[in-house]
Each structure stands twice: as C-alpha cells, then as structure tokens.
Amino acid sequence: MTATDAAPDPVPAAERRWQDLLERIHDLEARVAATTSTINAALDHHLARLDTLRHQLAHPAWPLDAPDPGSPQTRPANNRPT
C-alpha cells in the first residue's frame, strides 16, 4: 500500500500472477520429462526386442535337430497291399 491511499499496490498481484505462471510452467516441464522418460523406456524395450529378433534371424541355430534315421518320422509309409 502507498501512504496516500488505502489501495494495495498492483505489484504484488502481478508478481503473484507471474509466480503462478512460473509454477504452471514448472509443472508442465515435470510432466513432459516424466512422459518422455516413459516413452524412451518403451522405445528402448522394443528396439532391444527387435535387435534380438534380427540376431536370431541372422544367426539361426544350425544344424536343426534332425529326427533319428530309424524313427517313424523318417521311414516311408508301407503302402504295399498284403
């Protein structure tokens, strides 16, 4: 307040508005940082999975497990009439 009148100075109200705006900006920055962190973690997870799949396709497990030569899967069916 000034000494000449009973009205409050406009400066504290303006400072309060600026402070409110700065707090809102800070809150938005914190939310953006948290969201960005979550998105980066998800992207890292998916990229790691893609890298694993790429590696598996580029380097398959050879030789593939072959059935035993005498097993039923490798013998031809007996189609001769009896």
Backbone bond lengths (Angstrom), bond angles and torsions (degrees), N, CA, C in turn:
res aa  C-N    CA-C-N  psi(-1)  N-CA   C-N-CA  omega(-1)  CA-C   N-CA-C  phi
1 M - - - 1.455 - - 1.522 108.75 -
2 T 1.294 113.39 150.47 1.455 117.84 176.19 1.514 109.30 -94.45
3 A 1.310 116.25 166.79 1.465 120.60 -178.32 1.521 111.64 -76.90
4 T 1.319 119.29 -16.64 1.465 121.09 -175.77 1.512 114.02 -90.65
5 D 1.335 118.49 -24.12 1.464 119.29 179.31 1.531 110.17 -143.12
6 A 1.301 116.80 170.66 1.456 121.97 -176.25 1.525 112.28 -93.29
7 A 1.300 117.91 2.10 1.470 121.12 -178.32 1.539 109.61 -77.07
8 P 1.339 116.78 140.39 1.464 118.69 178.69 1.528 110.74 -70.54
9 D 1.309 115.82 153.38 1.459 120.80 177.81 1.528 109.25 -66.32
10 P 1.350 118.81 142.93 1.455 120.81 179.02 1.525 112.53 -74.21
11 V 1.307 118.20 -13.68 1.460 121.02 -176.63 1.523 112.22 -64.14
12 P 1.329 120.65 -46.91 1.472 117.90 -179.82 1.532 112.77 -60.86
13 A 1.323 119.04 -36.27 1.462 120.79 178.67 1.529 109.98 -65.93
14 A 1.312 116.53 -41.69 1.454 120.03 178.72 1.523 110.45 -66.02
15 E 1.323 115.71 -41.22 1.467 119.22 177.74 1.519 110.87 -63.45
16 R 1.303 116.88 -38.57 1.464 121.19 178.86 1.527 110.51 -64.40
17 R 1.350 116.73 -41.78 1.461 119.42 178.28 1.531 110.65 -63.38
18 W 1.332 116.23 -43.16 1.458 119.69 177.83 1.522 110.62 -62.48
19 Q 1.324 116.30 -41.34 1.463 119.76 179.38 1.528 110.42 -63.37
20 D 1.328 117.05 -41.78 1.469 120.75 177.03 1.529 110.78 -61.40
21 L 1.339 116.30 -43.77 1.461 119.80 178.28 1.526 111.49 -62.96
22 L 1.309 117.54 -42.73 1.465 121.13 179.20 1.526 111.33 -64.13
23 E 1.335 117.40 -38.59 1.465 120.86 177.71 1.533 110.61 -66.23
24 R 1.332 116.89 -40.32 1.458 119.62 178.35 1.523 111.16 -65.43
25 I 1.327 116.24 -39.91 1.465 120.20 177.38 1.519 109.97 -63.42
26 H 1.330 116.49 -42.11 1.472 120.17 178.40 1.532 110.53 -62.26
27 D 1.333 117.17 -43.08 1.469 120.51 177.96 1.524 111.44 -61.84
28 L 1.334 116.98 -41.36 1.464 120.27 177.53 1.528 111.33 -63.89
29 E 1.325 116.35 -41.57 1.470 119.68 178.03 1.523 110.87 -60.90
30 A 1.330 117.01 -41.16 1.468 120.50 179.68 1.528 110.49 -65.55
31 R 1.343 117.76 -40.95 1.466 120.37 178.94 1.522 111.59 -66.61
32 V 1.325 116.42 -40.11 1.470 120.22 178.38 1.523 109.59 -64.38
33 A 1.334 117.32 -42.22 1.465 120.60 179.76 1.527 110.63 -63.29
34 A 1.327 117.60 -42.52 1.464 120.74 179.78 1.531 110.88 -65.59
35 T 1.322 117.12 -43.62 1.461 120.97 179.36 1.522 110.78 -64.56
36 T 1.321 116.34 -42.66 1.460 120.78 178.93 1.517 110.79 -62.15
37 S 1.310 116.57 -40.93 1.465 120.71 178.70 1.527 110.86 -62.49
38 T 1.318 116.95 -43.67 1.458 121.26 178.85 1.528 111.22 -63.57
39 I 1.320 116.31 -43.71 1.466 120.43 179.86 1.523 110.61 -64.63
40 N 1.333 116.86 -42.53 1.470 119.78 179.00 1.523 111.30 -62.73
41 A 1.326 117.69 -39.34 1.465 120.55 178.53 1.530 110.64 -64.19
42 A 1.329 116.99 -41.97 1.467 120.41 178.75 1.524 110.78 -64.88
43 L 1.324 116.66 -43.19 1.463 119.82 178.43 1.522 111.13 -63.31
44 D 1.324 117.69 -42.46 1.466 120.58 178.12 1.524 110.97 -59.60
45 H 1.335 116.35 -41.88 1.463 120.91 179.88 1.531 110.35 -61.96
46 H 1.329 116.76 -48.13 1.464 120.29 -177.41 1.529 111.51 -68.20
47 L 1.328 117.26 -37.92 1.460 119.75 177.84 1.525 111.44 -65.97
48 A 1.327 116.60 -37.57 1.466 119.44 177.10 1.527 110.42 -65.17
49 R 1.318 117.18 -39.95 1.461 120.87 177.99 1.534 110.73 -64.21
50 L 1.330 116.51 -43.14 1.463 119.98 177.36 1.531 111.35 -63.03
51 D 1.314 117.22 -38.56 1.458 120.61 178.71 1.524 110.49 -65.13
52 T 1.326 116.43 -39.64 1.462 120.49 177.32 1.531 110.57 -63.45
53 L 1.321 117.02 -44.87 1.463 120.51 178.45 1.526 111.29 -63.44
54 R 1.330 117.36 -41.50 1.460 120.82 177.99 1.522 110.57 -60.98
55 H 1.326 116.20 -42.61 1.457 120.02 179.43 1.528 110.90 -64.45
56 Q 1.328 116.72 -41.57 1.466 119.95 179.33 1.523 111.36 -64.62
57 L 1.323 117.53 -36.32 1.460 120.08 178.45 1.530 111.49 -73.14
58 A 1.318 116.62 -35.23 1.462 120.00 -178.86 1.518 112.21 -76.70
59 H 1.317 117.42 -26.90 1.462 121.82 -176.91 1.522 109.97 -130.46
60 P 1.339 117.56 73.83 1.474 119.14 -178.58 1.529 110.55 -68.90
61 A 1.291 115.12 156.61 1.468 121.41 178.59 1.525 108.34 -75.10
62 W 1.330 117.64 105.78 1.457 122.92 179.42 1.501 109.01 -116.15
63 P 1.256 120.41 147.87 1.462 126.04 -6.61 1.520 109.83 -77.39
64 L 1.296 114.11 154.16 1.459 118.51 176.55 1.515 108.35 -68.12
65 D 1.303 116.54 149.36 1.458 120.62 179.56 1.529 109.26 -64.44
66 A 1.302 115.87 116.25 1.467 121.31 178.55 1.521 109.11 -96.80
67 P 1.330 117.28 144.32 1.461 118.61 178.35 1.534 110.37 -68.02
68 D 1.298 115.57 158.04 1.464 122.46 178.48 1.530 108.68 -61.83
69 P 1.360 118.81 137.12 1.466 120.40 -177.30 1.522 114.46 -56.90
70 G 1.302 118.86 -27.05 1.475 119.96 -178.94 1.509 113.10 -95.23
71 S 1.297 118.59 5.20 1.467 119.82 -176.28 1.527 110.08 -77.97
72 P 1.305 117.41 160.29 1.468 120.82 -178.73 1.530 113.06 -60.50
73 Q 1.330 118.95 -25.07 1.459 120.37 -178.53 1.533 111.12 -70.32
74 T 1.339 118.80 -25.11 1.460 120.17 -176.04 1.531 112.88 -99.45
75 R 1.325 118.86 -13.14 1.465 120.57 178.99 1.513 109.74 -85.90
76 P 1.339 118.26 136.60 1.475 118.92 177.44 1.529 109.24 -69.12
77 A 1.296 113.49 153.53 1.474 118.70 179.09 1.530 109.34 -67.46
78 N 1.290 115.44 144.17 1.453 120.92 179.15 1.518 107.50 -87.12
79 N 1.332 115.22 101.75 1.462 120.93 -177.59 1.521 113.13 -102.10
80 R 1.338 118.66 12.15 1.473 121.09 -179.84 1.525 109.83 -75.84
81 P 1.328 115.51 136.81 1.472 117.88 176.74 1.530 109.42 -71.33
82 T 1.272 115.89 144.79 1.466 120.53 178.72 1.476 113.16 -104.03
